[in-house]
Amino acid sequence: MGIKDFVGKLNKRIMPKVEKGLKAIPPINRRIEAQYEEMMAGLDGSLKPYRGEFKTFAQLPENGRSHEDILAEMVALKKLEQARWQDGYVSGAVYHGEDEHINFLNQVYTLHSQSNPLHADVWPSTGKFEAEIVSMTAHMLGAGQTPPGYGVNEEICGTMSSGGTESILLAMKTYRDWARDKKGIKNPEMIVPVTAHAAFDKAAQYFNIKMVRLPVDHNFRADWTAVQDLITPNTVVIVGSAPGYPHGVVDPIEEMSTLALKNGIGFHTDACLGGFVLPWAKKLGYDVPPFDFRLPGVTSMSADTHKYGYAAKGTSVVLYRGAELRRYQYFTVTDWPGGLYFSPSFAGSRPGALSAACWAAMVSLGEEGYLDATQKIVETSLKIREGIAQIPGLRMLGESLIVHAFTSDEFDIYRVMDVMHQQHWGLNGLHHPTCIHFCVTHIHTQSGVAERFVADLATAVQHVRTHPAEEGGLAPVYGLAASIPMRGVVSDILKRYIDKIYEV
């Protein structure tokens, strides 16, 4: 009997109490560790494909390598990896991808490679870029457009961050500190849909905020009717996604934020994925529900410039309704022997070149560029969605403009993901429920990509139907993670996966 069969028979409710004890029993622990090793060994090919192909440095070389030698190796590695994403085989990850755009951003980065916004007096240009990025993003997301009569702050402001996770962490830390100062809340809680990004779990762990899980309905939208019963005197923020990462659906932000406003609680719209596509889709006439600062109850938002904003990786924007709320995000030290110290986000030193490249991406595209890109993306996305829906045995989950989640009631959908991987496609595995998804970006609007994806997916489905007993790849890992009640074991697997990445 394998680990999955063994622990699957145990009652889920007692797992937290017995897991530690079970793993302390040598025979059981040895069985678990053996299966861990077996799983990780099967990932060597995908995680460590360059072993034996390129020089390895576990220690500093005695003599430095020449620039020419290093650059030649970098070019070789780029060629090995670029074709896959450049030809549109990867879900999400690369959101623009055209050579002209990439080369332009690389030029901007080179010009500002030494800049650091920690030293605002030395590089004031970075402050200019960041202030304008925040302002442009705020106006795109409804700044100054809240209907009159609600008595809410019209000033929408914010800061930049290193990505969506940091934007979310910053916002949750801000609400914790605001509630402690203004309401005296010492044991903060946040109401978060089960489909919200994992960064909210990270925030809960990092900042000791109790996570109150909000269920979703049959369309995977947050059940806003359950919110009021979950609110307590300790609730500091309610969260909604626009859209959620797993299924690409937009939560009922209007209804949820109205409840937040009524109860004097903050409301955060996580638009990390959709912040730079939904406003333009709305202008193009597509059905996009309200989600931004036009709603008076929305008090903060996160939106990733490095996704559909088409900036280089490593930038995002977090926005607040009012400078007073934003100040709870800041960090200051007034009595350090090293002098006065302050920073707007978690990092001290930051690469100002990324902010410069982000600014350059936004102002070079303009509204016209974003509208054109969004039109192409949504048209391609709907074509892909229709193609998936027509493949026998696949069932779509939720309604989305850009992310398409699907499953099967007839075969192991994770095996389909593995077969697609063998055909060079990179899809994302999800669970609760078991499914996979494909996130459509600008790179997929190239001629023939949508048709190739649907054709290869149909072939993969047929292969799994005719070879149901095949094993290998990530299917066993995802299958175990989706069904095993012992969640600590799943966590151990993920930690060992990270260990594997850091193996030389």
N, C-alpha and C positions, 0 to 999 in steps of 0.2 A: 504494500500500500504506500503510495507517494504522499508527500506532504499535503498536497491539495485535498486528497481523499481523507486523510487523517483529520486535519483540522476542520474540514467541511462538515464533519459530523458533530462538532461541538456547538453548543448554543452560543449565538452571537452575543447575547447579553452578558455572558460571563467571561468573554474574551479578555477584557482589560484586567480582570482579577487573576486569571490563571495563566496568562501568557508568560509573564516573567518566571513563574514557577516551572512551567513546562520547559522553557528554554534552559533552565538551570539543571534539568535532568540530563546527564551525559548522553545516553543513547538517543534521546529525542533531539538534543542539540547537534549531535554528530550527523543525524539524518538531515536536519535542516541545513547545516553547513555544507554537506555534500551536494545537496541540490542547488544551493547558492553557487557553488563552484562550477557545477555543470552548466547552469544558466549563463554565468559570466564567460565561461570558456567559449560558448557559442556566439559571443559578441565580438570576439577578437577581430574577425574579418571586417566588420563594419566600423569598429571604433579605432582599430590600429592597422589600417591598410598599408601604411608606409614602412612598417618594420622590415628591415632588410633592403629597402629600396633607397632610403636616404640615410645620411649620417645621423647618428644619435649622440646627444650630448647630455649625459647625466651629471657631468661636472663641467666647469669652465675649461675650454681648450687651453693648452699650455701657451700656444701662440694664436693670436687672432686670425680669423679667416679674412680673405680679401673681400672687398665690397663686391667685386665682380662675381666671385664664387657664391656669395650669399644671395645676390640678386638673381643669379641664374637658377638657384634652387627655388627661390620664391616664385619665379615665373613658371617653373615646372609644376609646382604645387598648384598654382592658380589654374593652369591649363587642365590639370586633372579634375579640378572641382568646378570650374566655371561652366563647362558645357551643360552639366545637369540642370543647374538653375537657370542658365541663360536660355535654354531651350524650353523652359516652362514646365519642368518636371516636378517642381517642389511646391507644396502647399504653403501659402504665405511666405514668410522668410525674406524674400526679395520683392519689394513692392513697386519698383519702377523698372530698373534693369537696362534701359537703353544706354548704349556706349556713350553717346554725346552727353547725356545727363550725368553719367558717372564720371566721365573725364572732366566735366566742368566742376563738379563738386570736389574732385581730387585737386584741381588747380587752386580752388579757394582754400582748401585745407592746407596745401603747401605754403600759401602766402601767410597763413596765420598759425603755423605749426608750433610756434613758441609762446603763443598767448595763453594767459591764465587769468580767468576772471577773479581769482582770489586777490589779485593785485590790480584792483580797478583803476588805480591812479596811473599804472604803467600801461595798461591796455584799455583805455576808455572805449575803444571801438567795440570791444566785446560787450560792454554794458549797453551800447547803442543797439547792437544786434539783438541781444536778449530782450530788452525792453520792447522793441518793435515786434519781435516774434510773439511775445505774450499778448501785445495789443492786437495784432492781426488775428491771432487765434481767438481771442475774446470776442472780437467783433463778428467773426465767422460763426461763433456759438451763441449769439443772441445778446451780447452786451448792449445795454441801452434800449432793449426792446421788450422789457417786462411790461405788461399792461398796467396802466395807472390804477391807483386805488388800493394797493396791497400794503403800502407803507414799508416796502423792503428797499434795501440799499441798491442803487442802480450802478454803482461803481463795480466793475468787474476787473480784477487784477490777478496777478499770479507770479509764478517763477518758472524757470526751466529746471529740468532734472535729467538724469541719465537714461531714463526709459520709463515705461508704464509702471513697472513694479515700484520704482522709487516715487513716482508721482502718487501712487496709491498709498504707500507707506507714509509719505509726508502728510497727505490729507488726513489719514486716520490718527496720526500723532497730533496733528493740529486740533482735531475735535476732542481728543483726550485731554489735551492741555487747556483748551477753551472751557470745556465742561468742568474741569477741576477748579479753574479760576472763577468762572462766572456762576456756577451752580453748586460748587463744593462736592462734586461727584468723585468719590475715591475708588469706586469699583465700576468702571465704565463698561457699557455693553454696546454692541453694534448689531443691527439687524441686517443680515446679508443673505441674498438668495443662494440656494445651494449651487446654482450654476455660475455664480460670480467668480472672477479670476482668483487663482490660488494666492495671489499677492495679498488678498484680504486675510487669509489664514496666516500668512507670514506676519502681517501687521498685528494680528491678535496675539501671536506668540511673542513677538519682539516687544510689544508695548503693554502686554498684560491687559488686553481688552477682551471681555467675554464675547465670543461669537455666538449670536443667536441665529439659528438657521431658519430661513424662510423657504417654504416649499414652493414648487412650481406647478403649473397646471398641465393639462395634457398637451399643450402646445409649447411647453418648456418656458413659458413666461412666468415671472414671479407672481405668486398668488397674493395680490394686493389686499384682498378681503381678509387675509390672515394677519396683516400687519398690526392693526390696532390692538389685538389681543396679545401681541408680543412686546408691545411697548411697556416699559417699566420706568420708575423714577430715575434709573441709572442709564437709560438709553441716551447715547450722545449723538448717534448718526444712523441714518437708514441709507441703504445702498441699492442702486439699480444699474443695470448694464445696457449700453446702447452701441452695439449689441453685445451679447454674451459670447465669449470665446467658443464654448462647446458647440452650440447649435445655431449661432448667428442671429438669434431673435432679440428684439428690443423689448425690454421689460416695460410694464405700464408705468412709466416715469411720472406722467401727469397725476395719476391717482395716488401713487406712493408719496410723491413730493407734497401733494396737498395735505396728506395726513401728517407729514413731517412739519409743515408750516403751522397747521392747526395745533400741534402739540409742542411747538417751540423747540423742535429738534432739527439738527442739521440734516441735509440730504445731499449725497454725493452721487453724481452720474458718472460712471466709469465709461467714457467714450474713447478709451485708448485705441480700440480697434476701429470704431466707426466715426470718430470725431472729424476726420478729414475726408469722409466720403458721404455720410448721411446728409449734411447740409446741402451739398451739391446735388445729390440724388433728389432731394426735396425740390430744389429749384428746377430740376429737369422734369418734374411731374410725377416722380415715383411716390408710392405710398410710404411715407416716413412719419411715424407718430411723434408728437412733441417730446423732446428729451433734454433741451438745453436751458440757458438762462432766460429764455422767454417765459418759462414757468417760474412764478415767484417763489415757489418752495425749494427750487434748486439753489443750493448755497455753495457748491463746489463741483468741479469737473476735472477729469484727467483726459488728455488727448495726446496721442503719440504723433509727433512730427516725423518720426523715423519709420512710420508705416505708410499710410496713404497721404502723408504730408510730403513724402518722397525725399526726405533729408537722409543724410548718412546715419548709420546706426549709432545710437548713443544719445538721443535727445527726445524729450517729451515736455509737455507743458501741464502744470497743475494750476487751476484757476479758482478764485474765491470771490464770493459776493462781499466785497468790502475789504479795505486795507487792515481794519482792526482784526478781522479773522485771520488774514494772511500772516500777521505778525506772530501768531502762536506757532507758526512753522519755523520761524527763524531761531538761530542759535547765537547767543552772545556770551562772552566772558569778559568781565570788567576788572578783575583783580589778578590776572595771570602775570607772572614776572616777565613773560615774553611780550607783554603789551596788550592793547585792546584787540580782542579777536571776535570775529563774527562771520557767519556764513548763512546764506538763505536756504541751503539744503543740507544733505548729510555729508557730502564731500567737502573738503577744503579746497585743495587745488583741483581744477577741472580743465579739460582741454577746450580752450576757447576756440580752437579751429573747428570743432564740431558745431558750435553755435554760429560761427561765421558761415559754414556750409549750409546749415539749416536756414538761415536768413536768405542766403543766395538761392536756395531751392524755392523758397516761398515767393520771393519777389520776381524770380525769373519765370515762374509758371503763371502767377497772377490768377484771377478768377477764371479767365478764359481757359487757361491751361488745366485747372482743376476740373472745370465742367467737362472739358473734352475727354480727359482721362477717365472721369467717373462714368461718362456715357459709354465709353468703350468697355469698361470693366463690367458694368451692369448688364450690357447686352451680351457679352461673353458669358457672364455668370448665369444668366437665365437660360442660355443655350445649353450649358453644362448641366444645370439642374433638370431641364427637360430630358436630356439624354440619360441621366442617372435613373430618373423615374420610370423610364421605358424599359429598363433592363429587368427581366423576370427574376424574382427572388430578392430584389432590393426594395427597401421601404424607407422613404424619406422621413426625417424627423424635424418638425418645426418649419417655419416659413422665414426665409432669409434672402437678402439681396446679394450677399457676398460670400457667405459661408454655408456649405451644404453638408449636413450630417445625414448619414444613412446607415441602416443596419439590415439584418436578414433574419427571418424566422425559420429559414430552411437550412442554413449552413453557418460555419464559423466565419464571421466577418473579419476577424483578425487574420485569418488565413488569406483572405482576399487582399488585405493590406500587405502581407508578406509577398504574395505573388506580384502585386503591383510594384513592390520594391525591387523585385528581380527584373522588372521591366524598366527600372530606373526612376519610378515615380516615388515621391516622398509624401505620404499621407499621414495624418495624425490620428492615433488611436485614442479613443475615449471610453469611459465606462459609466455605469449608473445613468442610463442604460448602456449596454455594450453597443458600440458603434464606431465609425470612423468618419472623419470629415475632410473636406478639401476647401481651402480658402483661396478665392480667386483674386488675383492682383493684376497690375498693369502688364506684367511679363506674360500673362496668359492670354492677352489680347492679340498676340502674334497670330498670323494666319496659320490655321491648321491645328493649333494647340488644343482647342476645345474638342474638335473631332477626334484627335488622337487619344485624348484622355478617355472619352466615352468608349471608343473602340477597344482600347487596352483594358478598361474596366470590365467590359463585357467578356473579353477573353479570359481575364482573371477569374471572373465568376464561374465561367464554364470549366476552367481548370480545377477549381476547388470542388465543383460538383462531381467531377470525374476522378478526383484524387483526394477524397475526404480524409484519408489517414495520414497524409503527409505531415511531417513535423519540421521544426527548426525555426530560425529567425526569431522575431519578437512575439509571435503568436502565443507561445507558452507563457511568456512573461506577462503579457496583457491578460491572457485568460486566467492566470493565477490571481493577478491583482484584482480582476473584476469579481471573482467569486469567493476568494478566501475571506473568512470572517476575522482572521487574526491579522489586524491592520499593522501591528508592529512588524510582522514578517515582511509585509509589503514595503514598509519603510526601510527595513534592513536591505531589501533588494535594491531599492533606489540608491541607498547610500553606497552599496557595493558597486553600483553602476557608475557613480561619481568617482569612486576609488579607481575603477578601471580607466576612466578618462585620464586620470592623473598618473597612470603608470607610464614610465618612460619606455 
